[in-house]
Amino acid sequence: MMGESSPYTSWLEINLNAIQNNVRQFKRLTNKAVMAVLKANAYGHGVTGVARAVAEAGADWCAVARLEEALALRKKGINLPILVLGYTQVECIPAAIEHDISLAVFDAAVTQQYLEKIQQHGGRLKVHVKIDTGMGRLGLFPQEGLDFISWLQQQPGIEVEGLFTHFARADEPALITTPQQIKLFKELVQRLEAANRRPRWVHACNSAGVFNYPEAYFDMVRPGISLYGLNPSAETQIPSDFSPALTWKTRLVSVKNYPPGYGISYSHIYTTSANERIGVIAIGYADNYRRTNGNIALVAGKRVNVVGRVCMDQSMVQLDRLPEARVGDEVVLIGHQADAFISADEVAAIWKTANYEVVANLADRLPRIYV
Ligand SMILES: Cc1ncc(COP(=O)(O)O)c(C=O)c1O
């Protein structure tokens, strides 16, 4: 079995072929440029390997949340065009120019500061103007877009290469919210076209937008979650030709038989009710395995309960049904083992959150092994 030779006690196996397939599926589905969203360490999947893989699979752009993430990618030799989706401090403008990183702009006063910085330092900054069509987060209002872009296009030292917006509820296709956002954005694009001021790259769709709103593809789509083969939500699931890329593995590091009435782990929230076989797995809340009840794991291809308090580096599993389980055996927390499967969605449901949070929080100390 893959990973049996792994020296690690807890690690993530990332199937880069799956991610490359998902990039190609997005290209096939949309017939547009694809901006791969690689923020937060590629949604926990390990950004360097993922960035190389998506570039090889034909992604046209990538996006990150912060300038530091973009600079780290440049340092690793990634030469795809990169857009920083979030806010950038004015003192970082020379670095953005030097490393050819495009920035989001969404505030006239901040943009004025950028212009002053560019005047001092020289060079030319590439920007994408962000419009708030109903996300209620970053962005100029649609009615401000034409005047702002017309002004910005006349400023020396700035190239307005893109225009974008972001959907708040694209994963809920029964609602009117996203069509309303699309309408506002399209009207702005039309006003810009009429004034001959439309930027080269107009983009709006996240993963759910791609699946539910083909009328909003514009020049490029901007998927994150489903690039990794994960569902945007229960209502918006990936098509069958997308596949998940991540398997979260750990190992049994101890197996013992306990007598009845033995308290297991901190606070003894679990006590053996009979002779019980209990294993220890090398995963804990410091790996961002949630310190909650109801976790499950796969051992020897079967689902087992995690019992007792999750500790910082270890947790306990109930192994009565698995007399064959041995120290060193692989344990799966997300992914397949033989015929059994735990999805990121299932873990998210146990943790009362979204699959996004589950994967984005996977701790840095878990090695990412590309398979
Ligand atoms: C501005 C922006 N675009 C695109 C994405 C990708 O969205 P998703 O992961 O839902 O595909 C995100 C992620 O939150 C985002 O913030």
The ligand as an SDF file (V2000), in Angstrom:
LIG
                    3D

 16 16  0  0  0  0  0  0  0  0999 V2000
  -12.4560   36.5440   -4.1650 C   0  0  0  0  0  0  0  0  0  0  0  0
  -12.5390   35.0620   -4.2410 C   0  0  0  0  0  0  0  0  0  0  0  0
  -12.6160   34.4580   -5.4360 N   0  0  0  0  0  0  0  0  0  0  0  0
  -12.7060   33.1160   -5.5650 C   0  0  0  0  0  0  0  0  0  0  0  0
  -12.7210   32.2970   -4.4650 C   0  0  0  0  0  0  0  0  0  0  0  0
  -12.8610   30.8060   -4.6380 C   0  0  0  0  0  0  0  0  0  0  0  0
  -14.1020   30.3650   -4.1320 O   0  0  0  0  0  0  0  0  0  0  0  0
  -14.4670   28.8310   -4.0090 P   0  0  0  0  0  0  0  0  0  0  0  0
  -13.4740   28.2290   -3.1110 O   0  0  0  0  0  0  0  0  0  0  0  0
  -15.8420   28.8400   -3.4110 O   0  0  0  0  0  0  0  0  0  0  0  0
  -14.4370   28.2550   -5.3820 O   0  0  0  0  0  0  0  0  0  0  0  0
  -12.6410   32.8730   -3.1910 C   0  0  0  0  0  0  0  0  0  0  0  0
  -12.6700   32.0190   -2.0100 C   0  0  0  0  0  0  0  0  0  0  0  0
  -13.1660   32.3020   -0.9770 O   0  0  0  0  0  0  0  0  0  0  0  0
  -12.5440   34.2900   -3.0770 C   0  0  0  0  0  0  0  0  0  0  0  0
  -12.4720   34.8900   -1.8790 O   0  0  0  0  0  0  0  0  0  0  0  0
  1  2  1  0
  2  3  1  0
  2 15  2  0
  3  4  2  0
  4  5  1  0
  5  6  1  0
  5 12  2  0
  6  7  1  0
  7  8  1  0
  8  9  2  0
  8 10  1  0
  8 11  1  0
 12 13  1  0
 12 15  1  0
 13 14  2  0
 15 16  1  0
M  END
$$$$
